[in-house]
């Protein structure tokens, strides 16, 4: 039964990630790019390349470096200011997930289902996992935390790979083969367990609190599939997440309680800040919700069916990429487009990430574009 369930979830995940089971001729037509007069300035300040990114990539932004990886298993750290390479290493296998880093240790997962950890660009250990992984590992507190597709959490010693503990999720009929949520808040590990956001003791692997973001609905197991999907949006003690095709909601991490939840479709995580939570629905209609109470602040329909990335909130601007490699800069208070910059013509492969005022964009063809709005 477990193999059957994982296979069903994997097929569902593949369909949602772009390997559609339907003819492209039946897909909704993407909105044409709108004509805009730039309201802000911005430019590409440096670029680099990795091997094509055909896996769920998360870029680690830590200290003054971006840690990135390509599908061929090459992991590199790049200086955020100018893109110079600080180190580069190959794990010798293709990647299924990555990258997590705390600035010293970097962790990825190979297609052979091994978590591989590097220290300063040198592979130090690798461990085989019992079930597949599509979410980037989390590296924090000299530990490596890995969330498997069946939502088990494995904790390893970052230095030597010793297994510390395993948290197993209560059995459910199906899980989603899409990156889930694994993050840190102060001294608490945050993980998605079905529709629940859970605060976990990182030393013992025991649950401190749980808060449900959505209530599964539907007449069968697939319709009731509402796993939390990454990335997570954090602003202070507020954690906001999307439940797959079900809801967006925010949790207070100090109290471990739900603040609000709104029924809205969508398959990707959310971005935002202390003022607003921003995410797209199944048709790529962007919405901004008040972080405090979930009230809708604005909606934007200029990107319908353009297969948007998870948005990034950077001050007064929201940054989101699309399937043609276009990067859109949006006014955070109105949802109006301020600027558009092209990349290499391939889809944006990961949520934009920022260090200071430098934003790194990664494309499916392996293009790395560092942009600065001005």
SEPA-848802 format. One record per atom (N, C-alpha, C, O): z, x, y. Coordinates in steps of 0.001 Angstrom, whole numbers, plus 500000, padded with zeros to 6 digits. Layout:
ZXY/...
***
This chain:
500000500829498792/500000500000500000/500000500854501245/499302500537502208/500781501953501251/500840502818502434/499482503410502747/499072503445503908/498753503892501688/497432504473501917/496499503435502496/495746503719503427/496545502220501946/495708501139502439/496005500848503900/495089500693504708/497281500774504236/497665500464505618/497233501549506578/496724501254507660/497429502816506195/497029503910507073/495530503939507251/495041504226508343/494773503638506169/493329503608506278/492887502506507218/492009502708508057/493501501331507073/493149500229507959/493440500579509405/492642500280510294/494580501213509643/494927501619511000/493970502665511521/493587502631512691/493575503603510659/492657504653511086/491306504072511467/490703504486512457/490828503109510681/489561502473511008/489641501735512333/488720501797513147/490754501031512543/490948500325513802/490988501297514958/490375501057515999/491710502400514784/491794503404515838/490457504009516153/490139504245517319/489637504272515100/488317504852515324/487426503906516113/486699504326517012/487488502631515770/486671501664516494/487049501606517955/486185501498518825/488360501678518230/488824501569519608/488558502824520416/488473502761521643/488426503962519754/488226505207520484/486778505483520794/486451506535521344/485909504565520455/484523504734520862/483551504705519709/482352504556519943/484009504841518454/483127504776517299/482965503304516932/483432502861515883/482313502572517786/482258501123517630/481521500720516374/480537501349515982/482011499654515741/481355499119514569/480202498200514961/479470497726514092/480032497946516240/478989497055516709/477880497852517378/478093498975517834/476711497263517429/475585497894518105/475885498048519578/476502497179520196/475439499176520143/475661499391521574/474978498329522410/475365498092523554/473939497672521834/473227496648522596/474085495413522815/473797494608523701/475169495249521995/476033494082522155/477225494388523059/477979493479523406/477408495633523440/478543495991524283/478309495506525712/477170495476526177/479374495127526406/479217494696527798/478603495810528649/478911496987528459/477756495438529561/477086496426530407/478068496993531434/478754496237532121/478134498323531539/479048498920532525/478611498576533955/477420498462534244/479582498416534824/479284498170536235/478527499358536821/478810500511536495/477576499066537678/476864500133538388/477825500815539356/478738500187539893/477607502095539564/478435502809540531/478222502218541918/477089502063542376/479316501893542572/479231501306543905/478818502353544933/479062503547544756/478204501898545986/477896502769547106/479157502922547959/479746501936548403/479557504168548175/480766504381548957/480523505396550062/479668506274549953/481287505252551112/481365506273552156/482708506963551977/483748506331552161/482711508262551617/483983508926551334/484991508748552460/484695508980553632/486206508324552065/487278508139553043/488232509315553058/489031509457553984/488156510171552025/488942511398551969/488025512521551517/486929512270551016/488465513741551690/487709514893551203/488279515351549872/489441515088549563/487471516028549095/487914516577547816/486809517434547235/485634517259547558/487195518365546372/486191519266545816/486688519850544499/487876519805544179/485730520404543742/486063521175542539/486378522595542987/485540523246543612/487577523085542676/487993524416543145/487786525490542084/487649526667542417/487761525101540811/487360526012539745/486999525208538517/487364524038538395/486283525841537612/485909525186536362/485962526200535226/485885527408535449/486093525692534015/486131526521532812/485646525658531662/485255524508531863/485671526220530436/485195525462529287/486065525709528067/486660526775527905/486122524700527218/486656524836525863/485605524241524935/484607523683525390/485839524364523628/484951523705522679/485049522198522888/486046521710523421/484025521459522473/484012520021522664/485312519353522244/485946519761521271/485701518327522981/486988517657522742/486710516311522069/486465515307522739/486752516309520746/486495515090519978/487772514501519398/487719513560518605/488911515043519785/490199514572519285/491029514076520465/490673514346521612/492129513356520216/492967512876521329/493697514048521992/494698514541521472/493196514477523123/493763515643523815/494766515218524871/494529514278525629/495888515919524913/496798515872526051/496861517275526624/497069518237525885/496687517405527917/496788518701528578/498218518891529047/498776518016529709/498816520027528710/500183520316529147/500128521005530504/499440522012530668/500849520466531467/500958521058532797/502403521476532991/503284520627533126/502653522777533007/504021523275533046/504069524553533853/503179525399533755/505134524690534668/505285525852535563/504041525933536437/503788525020537224/503252527009536319/502054527165537134/500813527238536269/499823527853536665/500845526616535079/499718526748534169/499375525432533487/500227524574533261/498088525311533168/497591524238532314/497368524832530926/496713525865530791/497907524189529898/497664524621528521/496709523605527905/497012522414527841/495541524092527448/494462523226526984/493997523698525611/494384524770525147/493164522884524966/492638523258523651/491293522601523437/490999521549524005/490473523240522604/489195522676522191/489235522293520733/490153522672520005/488237521538520304/488206521054518946/488137522141517893/488494521905516739/487677523343518274/487559524435517306/488886525117517001/488933526023516170/489965524697517658/491269525288517393/491672526383518352/492694527035518139/490902526606519403/491267527593520417/492185526956521451/491857525922522033/493326527576521672/494314527110522644/494394528147523748/494428529344523461/494424527720525002/494496528663526113/495395528161527225/495565526958527421/495963529106527945/496747528807529143/495981529319530339/495566530477530366/495789528461531334/495018528789532524/495898528682533760/496691527750533898/495745529655534659/496471529626535922/495993528439536742/494793528275536961/496926527613537195/496542526393537900/495831526685539210/494954525920539612/496184527770539885/495639528035541208/494163528417541188/493408528025542077/493743529194540160/492367529688540168/491660529625538823/490504530035538722/492324529121537786/491689528980536483/491639530247535656/491042530248534579/492249531333536125/492229532574535356/492991532384534040/494004531687533985/492480533019532990/493056532852531658/494281533742531503/494202534957531678/495423533124531171/496658533864530950/496758534342529510/497208535457529244/496333533487528582/496225533880527176/495314532902526459/495077531789526928/494810533336525318/493946532503524482/494167532892523034/494308534073522717/494199531898522150/494411532170520730/493755531073519906/493620529938520363/493353531415518699/492778530449517767/493734530239516612/494314531195516098/493903528986516198/494756528706515039/493954528779513739/494529528663512656/492645528970513831/491825529123512641/491427527833511969/490854527863510880/491713526700512582/491357525388512050/490990524473513205/491391524713514343/490233523430512919/489929522441513942/491164521598514234/492092521513513429/491145520975515418/492332520253515872/492211518747515679/491134518163515801/493358518142515373/493480516690515313/494278516152516484/494115514991516860/495154516991517078/495992516555518199/496543517774518922/496687518842518327/496850517616520193/497460518665521016/497125518393522467/496294517527522744/497742519101523409/498648520228523250/499995519843523848/500041519122524844/501099520315523253/502395520209523891/502896521602524198/502689522520523404/503554521781525343/504048523109525714/505208522987526681/505273522065527495/506145523962526572/507228524064527541/507059525290528430/507976525651529167/505899525930528366/505633527129529142/505751528397528332/505168529421528689/506506528345527235/506587529476526305/505920529132524985/504975529795524558/506430528075524339/505854527641523069/504781526584523331/504930525733524208/503702526654522556/502655525636522595/502449525121521186/502477525903520236/502240523817521027/502126523206519707/500902522306519635/500613521546520559/500186522407518511/499036521556518227/499135521112516771/499985521592516022/498255520188516377/498182519751514983/496746519884514526/495829519435515214/496539520505513356/495197520752512844/494702519587512006/495466518694511641/493394519612511704/492826518584510828/493317518728509391/493137517821508579/493940519872509073/494582520041507763/495992519457507768/496743519622506807/496343518778508847/497640518118509016/498798519108509078/499879518857508546/498550520230509734/499598521214509969/499972521230511442/499092521260512302/501268521210511743/501712521492513097/501763523012513219/502372523697512397/501113523522514259/501001524966514464/501606525300515823/501271524670516826/502494526286515857/503183526651517096/502837528083517474/502831528986516637/502549528265518762/502230529575519320/503296529963520330/503848529112521028/503575531245520397/504511531798521372/503771532895522121/503452533939521553/503497532649523418/502774533636524204/501395533940523680/500918535066523827/500735532965523069/499394533169522560/499321533691521145/498225533970520659/500454533837520457/500482534291519072/500993533161518171/502019532544518458/500265532897517079/500730531888516129/501993532403515453/501990533487514869/503083531623515530/504355532063514954/504717531318513670/505357531887512786/504311530047513560/504560529326512310/503692528081512238/503168527602513243/503555527575511027/502836526319510787/503485525587509626/503920526204508654/503544524268509737/504165523436508715/503259522240508424/502689521646509339/503132521894507142/502329520744506745/503147519465506904/504322519412506542/502504518442507451/503147517159507689/502746516155506621/501665516285506045/503587515146506331/503298514219505231/502246513173505565/501572512670504666/502094512837506836/501125511825507249/500388512311508489/500877513200509185/499204511736508780/498386512231509887/499070512111511248/500009511336511432/498563512906512195/499082512945513561/497916512841514532/496902513518514366/498061511990515546/497048511919516605/497655512115517994/496923512244518975/498972512140518085/499642512354519373/500006513826519517/500396514468518542/499883514359520721/500265515743520971/501754515922520721/502546515064521110/502159517023520077/503590517281519905/504279517433521258/503645517746522266/505583517206521256/506414517445522430/507228518709522184/507869518836521140/507212519641523128/508007520858523038/509059520805524133/508726520769525317/510325520800523744/511420520710524713/512706521194524063/512947520936522884/513534521900524834/514822522342524341/514738523233523128/515585523158522238/513709524091523082/513476524994521945/513289524232520640/513609524729519561/512766523019520759/512421522227519588/511013521675519743/510511521503520854/510392521404518609/509070520780518575/509221519434517880/509673519359516737/508837518373518582/508935517018518047/507523516499517791/506656516573518662/507303515973516585/505984515493516194/506086514032515773/506928513667514953/505211513199516350/505154511777516029/503930511540515149/502801511756515589/504147511096513904/503036510862512992/502459509465513209/503035508647513928/501312509204512577/500626507943512824/501437506751512321/501267505638512818/502331506973511327/503198505889510869/504517505862511634/505475505205511229/504543506597512758/505652506589513720/506937507215513175/508033506886513629/506799508122512199/507920508994511880/508007510075512964/506994510467513542/509215510545513229/509416511641514162/510021512812513393/511046512661512728/509383513982513486/509852515195512822/510281516201513888/509539516465514834/511459516751513734/511985517736514681/512069519094513994/512638519221512910/511485520125514651/511478521483514130/512103522438515142/512078522189516347/512658523524514639/513096524617515501/511846525321516024/511013525771515237/511713525419517347/510505525993517932/510332527464517574/509206527961517538/511418528158517312/511323529601517065/510846529928515657/510030530831515470/511358529188514653/511039529567513274/510461528440512422/510110528674511266/510353527224512963/509753526124512220/510671525420511247/510214524561510493/511958525756511235/512893525069510337/512932523575510663/513017523191511830/512870522736509627/512974521288509831/514425520944510164/515344521360509458/514627520182511242/515979519831511687/516340518415511258/517417518177510710/515429517478511511/515673516109511077/514368515319511071/513355515758511616/514412514147510444/513278513216510421/513806511822510729/514797511384510146/513145511132511641/513469509735511938/512339508876511399/511192509003511828/512669507998510455/511647507151509842/511743505744510401/512814505140510453/510600505248510813/510531503895511346/510599502879510200/509998503102509148/511321501766510386/511327500727509357/509905500291509035/509065500173509928/509642500053507759/508282499748507326/507706498520508006/508364497485508113/506455498651508469/505721497533509034/504338497533508403/503884498578507937/503647496381508372/502391496278507648/501324497281508115/500649497895507289/501172497447509433/500136498327509966/500690499145511121/501596498713511834/500128500330511290/500393501118512485/499060501503513103/498026501473512435/499085501859514361/497864502110515111/497537503598515127/498373504422515499/496310503938514718/495879505338514717/495395505728516107/494226506054516315/496310505685517033/496056506035518426/497326506718518932/498423506353518509/497202507708519834/498411508417520272/499502507476520744/499281506629521611/500681507634520164/501828506852520571/502603507565521662/502075508448522338/503849507180521829/504673507720522916/505722508655522346/506493508282521461/505741509873522863/506806510824522581/506998511657523838/506086512358524275/508194511575524418/508446512189525727/509934512501525822/510700512233524896/510329513068526950/511729513426527166/512236512788528445/511508512667529430/513514512376528415/514211511925529614/515610512525529581/516433512141528750/515881513461530476/517149514190530489/517434514728529086/516632515493528550/518567514339528478/518902514844527154/518561513840526059/519166513854524987/517591512969526329/517191511940525370/515716512078525035/514886512269525923/515395511981523754/514013511937523296/513550510491523348/514241509595522862/512384510263523935/511825508919524066/510649508782523102/509711509578523149/510697507773522227/509599507556521292/509250506074521236/510097505207521449/507987505808520945/507547504448520707/507689504115519239/507189504845518383/508364503026518942/508564502556517575/508086501112517505/508860500182517731/506816500932517194/506235499594517253/506160499149518706/505625499866519552/506696497965518996/506717497466520376/507937497952521139/508108497626522314/508790498732520477/510053499136521083/509984500552521626/509434501450520988/510544500739522804/510766502066523337/512183502453522937/513137501727523216/512313503608522279/513609504005521739/514082505307522366/513302506244522536/515365505360522707/516003506588523143/516700507226521956/517547506598521322/516347508482521646/516811509147520431/517627510386520792/517279511121521716/518704510608520065/519478511840520213/518652512988519647/518387513005518445/518233513953520475/517355515018519982/518042516001519045/517368516755518344/519363516006519021/520095516924518143/520261516360516737/520276517110515760/520387515027516634/520694514402515345/519598513486514832/519562513179513640/518700513042515709/517661512123515267/518135510700515100/517507509923514380/519232510337515749/519747508971515687/519365508211516953/519226508797518027/519198506901516810/518760506074517942/519945505702518820/520960505191518346/519789505974520125/520826505629521104/520621504230521668/521590503501521878/519379503850521915/519083502531522436/517642502154522129/516818503022521843/517339500876522187/515982500369521993/515742499236522976/516644498455523278/514516499157523468/514122498054524348/512701497649523998/511801498490523989/512490496379523711/511173495884523315/510337495570524554/510768494835525442/509138496140524596/508241495950525737/507369494717525554/506897494148526539/507147494295524318/506254493161524056/506758492372522865/507541492867522053/506292491129522775/506566490278521621/505254490058520884/504369489378521404/505105490619519683/503830490490518954/503448489035518750/504290488192518439/502151488755518932/501639487397518750/500399487468517872/499727488498517824/500100486395517189/498897486342516376/499158485728515027/500303485523514626/498056485432514316/498155484749513031/498054485700511851/498254485285510709/497744486990512105/497655487949511010/498173489300511475/498524489472512642/498218490264510552/498811491564510846/498056492310511936/498672492958512783/496742492228511925/495952492949512928/496189492362514316/496359493106515282/496201491037514422/496423490407515727/497818490692516262/498025490713517476/498786490916515357/500152491192515795/500415492680516032/501530493066516382/499397493508515844/499555494944516060/499707495207517556/498767494993518322/500882495669517975/501178495837519400/501962497119519644/502861497154520483/501617498179518903/502293499458519084/502211499938520530/501229499672521223/503239500642520979/503182501296522279/502238502487522202/502286503265521248/501383502627523206/500401503708523235/500661504609524436/501100504147525490/500385505893524265/500593506856525335/499372506979526225/498293506480525906/499567507658527353/500814508284527777/501792507309528444/501430506210528864/503035507759528520/504121507039529177/504140507393530659/503837508526531033/504496506419531511/504696506699532932/506191506785533198/506944505880532840/506620507874533827/508030508034534163/508186508276535651/507479509098536234/509115507558536263/509498507790537647/511014507660537726/511554506555537670/511694508793537856/513151508762537842/513647508205536524/513261508693535462/514499507189536576/515058506598535363/514201505471534801/514569504838533811/513053505221535439/512176504130535008/511062504675534110/510355505613534477/510920504072532932/509878504434531976/508992503217531764/509482502133531446/507685503394531941/506765502268531812/505704502580530757/505235503713530653/505334501568529981/504429501787528856/503571500553528617/503854499453529091/502503500796527851/501639499692527426/501826499437525934/501852500368525129/501954498165525582/501880497736524193/500432497341523926/499873496509524640/499833497923522922/498416497769522617/497961496311522655/498467495467521917/496979496032523548/496357494715523686/497360493587523862/497096492446523483/498527493913524447/499580492903524493/500274492818525842/500317491748526450/500828493950526324/501675493874527509/501817495236528160/501520496271527562/502281495209529409/502739496391530138/504155496079530587/504430494979531067/505053497039530434/506427496795530836/507153498065531208/506692499167530909/508298497911531863/509117499046532289/510542498895531768/511082497792531684/511135500043531418/512479500103530855/513330501031531705/512848502064532168/514590500671531913/515532501563532577/516149502472531517/516859502007530624/515872503776531624/516296504715530589/517795504990530617/518351505425529608/518465504750531741/519913504940531794/520638503821531049/521628504063530358/520143502611531195/520787501467530555/520162501124529202/520766500425528388/518930501629528971/518238501282527739/517846499824527685/517858499211526617/517493499254528853/517199497822528923/515835497579529566/515375498359530400/515202496479529158/513907496106529714/514082495595531140/514934494746531398/513274496113532067/513280495649533448/512322494482533621/512671493466534222/511107494629533089/510122493560533157/508995493819532177/508798494952531737/508256492779531833/507094492890530958/506070491853531388/506420490713531691/504801492253531414/503724491336531792/502675491319530688/502236492374530230/502270490122530258/501246489992529237/499894490379529816/499384489712530716/499320491446529305/498015491908529763/497408492777528673/498098493605528079/496106492588528407/495426493374527392/495171494793527869/495378495120529037/494721495625526948/494430497017527277/494809497913526116/495670497567525308/494158499075526034/494357499952524880/494860501342525246/495172502129524352/494950501667526534/495380502993526953/496708502915527704/497134501847528145/497350504080527836/498609504160528550/498453503874530031/497360503556530499/499539503987530762/499555503660532185/499992504878532992/500645505787532479/499611504869534275/500065505859535230/500861505179536318/501141503983536236/501229505943537347/501938505333538451/503004506226539034/503045507428538772/503880505614539838/504945506336540516/506089505380540811/506172504310540208/506969505750541729/508135504922542030/507762503573542632/508559502636542595/506557503468543187/506156502236543865/505308501310543003/505423500088543099/504456501890542158/503498501068541430/503179501646540056/503177502861539856/502908500740539111/502414501087537777/500951500683537731/500598499577538142/500091501574537232/498654501325537298/498038501480535918/498298502461535221/497218500507535527/496541500571534239/495338499659534212/495215498738535019/494446499932533266/493260499100533104/493419498154531930/494159498443530990/492723497017531982/492763496084530857/491584496363529928/490907497380530076/491336495474528980/490290495692527984/488897495732528603/487965496245527983/488738495200529811/487454495224530510/487398496289531598/486442496335532372/488426497154531665/488532498210532681/488751497657534075/488370498276535069/489366496491534138/489842495977535427/491179496663535703/492126496519534929/491256497401536796/492492498102537139/493456497155537847/493056496327538665/494727497301537514/495767496540538201/496903497466538586/497174498459537912/497557497126539674/498764497827540093/499898496815540134/499792495761540762/501000497162539440/502180496302539413/503329496990540142/503461498213540085/504140496223540811/505324496758541464/506250497346540398/506650496650539465/506587498626540542/507405499296539526/508757498624539361/509308498613538260/509297498069540420/510635497487540368/510682496149539657/511651495858538957/509632495310539826/509731493951539293/508484493444538568/508506492336538032/507396494220538536/506198493813537815/505259492902538564/504262492457537996/505543492602539838/504620491780540618/503277492506540790/503242493722540977/502181491752540726/500855492340540911/500654492684542384/500819491834543259/500296493944542647/500057494403544010/498582494340544365/498228493981545488/497731494682543431/496287494562543637/495555494675542308/496099495177541324/494315494202542293/493416494417541167/492106494966541710/491721494676542843/491421495766540889/490153496382541291/489140496189540177/489407496543539029/487986495634540500/486985495301539494/485712496121539614/484713495792538975/485720497181540417/484492497956540602/484139498861539430/483068499469539415/485045498957538433/484790499856537310/484681499107535975/484922499694534920/484324497834536010/484314497039534791/483454497686533702/482311498076533940/484033497789532501/483353498292531303/482852499729531430/481908500123530745/483484500510532308/483085501913532460/483952502843531599/483916504063531764/484718502264530693/485521503025529724/486374504084530443/486193505290530276/487287503582531227/488115504437532069/489158505199531266/489579504777530189/489559506329531821/490696507084531284/491992506434531759/491976505501532561/493098506938531257/494390506583531850/494418507127533279/494010508267533501/494887506346534249/494910506818535635/496072507766535917/497099507745535238/495876508591536934/496912509483537447/497231509087538875/496322508895539682/498505508963539197/498936508689540563/499334509994541226/500189510718540717/498717510297542364/498999511531543095/499155511191544569/498174511135545311/500400510962544987/500645510587546375/499993509257546708/500250508248546051/499153509261547727/498503508033548184/497209507737547436/496483506811547800/496913508513546394/495642508391545689/495861508190544193/496767508776543600/495020507354543596/494969507173542145/493667507789541655/492608507569542243/493750508565540571/492585509283540065/492314508825538645/493220508802537812/491056508458538364/490688507965537048/489256508402536751/488419508455537651/488977508718535477/487632509126535084/486960508063534245/487613507128533783/485627508201534040/484902507196533265/484000507838532209/484035509051532004/483187507002531538/482408507453530392/481231508348530783/480663509012529916/480854508383532043/479776509249532517/480300510522533175/479537511267533790/481603510770533045/482172511967533639/482384511861535134/482629512873535791/482297510679535683/482574510489537103/484089510375537297/484781509730536509/484583511004538347/486009510955538671/486169510182539973/485603510547541003/486949509112539909/487096508194541045/488471508373541676/489488508407540984/488483508486542985/489709508610543769/489897507292544509/489030506880545280/491031506629544275/491257505261544727/492477505216545630/493469505900545380/492403504416546673/493544504209547552/494652503502546769/494445502401546259/495807504124546674/496891503584545855/497460502282546399/498089501534545652/497259501995547664/497828500783548251/496869499599548231/497301498454548364/495567499860548067/494581498771548132/493687498665546901/493134497596546642/493531499743546137/492604499746545009/491169500021545397/490279499931544550/490916500353546650/489557500644547114/489190502102546810/490031502998546892/487927502317546459/487463503665546134/487343504501547404/486733504074548384/487930505696547377/487893506601548527/486888507736548369/486325508222549349/486671508153547123/485862509342546868/485445509320545403/486139508759544555/484293509944545116/483839510091543736/483259511483543562/482454511938544375/483679512165542479/483175513501542184/482639513527540758/483279512983539858/481476514147540527/480917514222539169/481463515429538407/481992516369539000/481322515382537077/481645516546536239/480369516960535494/479383517337536127/480379516893534157/479211517351533404/478427516230532745/477531516488531941/478755514988533078/478007513865532534/478551513301531235/478081512260530777/479543513969530621/480157513432529406/481466512736529754/482027512955530828/481944511904528850/483123511082529130/484357511932529392/484500513034528862/485241511396530219/486525512054530447/487354511908529171/487510510807528642/487888513043528681/488493513085527354/490003512932527351/490596512702526297/490631513053528497/492092513003528547/492522512470529902/491752512487530862/493741512004529969/494280511574531257/494297512752532221/494705513846531829/493868512569533468/493993513656534443/495447514093534567/496362513274534484/495650515394534767/497007515922534946/497033516756536225/496014517314536632/498200516836536850/498307517524538139/499427518541538119/500473518327537507/499192519652538796/500217520615539162/500076520824540661/499073521362541129/501098520392541420/500960520418542868/499822519507543276/499786518339542890/498888520039544061/497737519233544486/496477519559543702/495381519174544109/496615520266542576/495471520572541725/495460519632540531/496447519534539802/494346518940540332/494186517965539256/493181518514538252/492073518897538625/493570518552536967/492654519040535943/492038517864535198/492729516971534706/490699517899535134/489906516892534438/489259517559533231/488697518647533350/489335516913532069/488737517448530845/487706516469530316/487958515265530265/486525516985529914/485459516124529423/485243516305527925/485703517285527338/484543515358527314/484249515421525888/483437516661525519/483588517200524422/482581517111526426/481779518304526152/482552519599526361/481989520685526219/483829519496526695/484651520683526849/484711521239528263/485190522354528470/484235520483529228/484311520938530614/485712520762531194/486344519722531010/486186521781531889/487453521728532593/487167521856534084/486610522858534532/487545520852534841/487250520813536269/488540520616537049/489186519574536943/488909521618537830/490102521535538668/489680521009540035/488847521614540711/490254519891540434/489872519235541684/491074519144542609/492221519071542169/490778519150543909/491832518974544908/491376517951545943/490451518212546712/492027516784545963/491758515840547063/492414516370548331/493462517013548275/491791516095549471/492302516631550740/492378515538551788/492784515797552921/
***
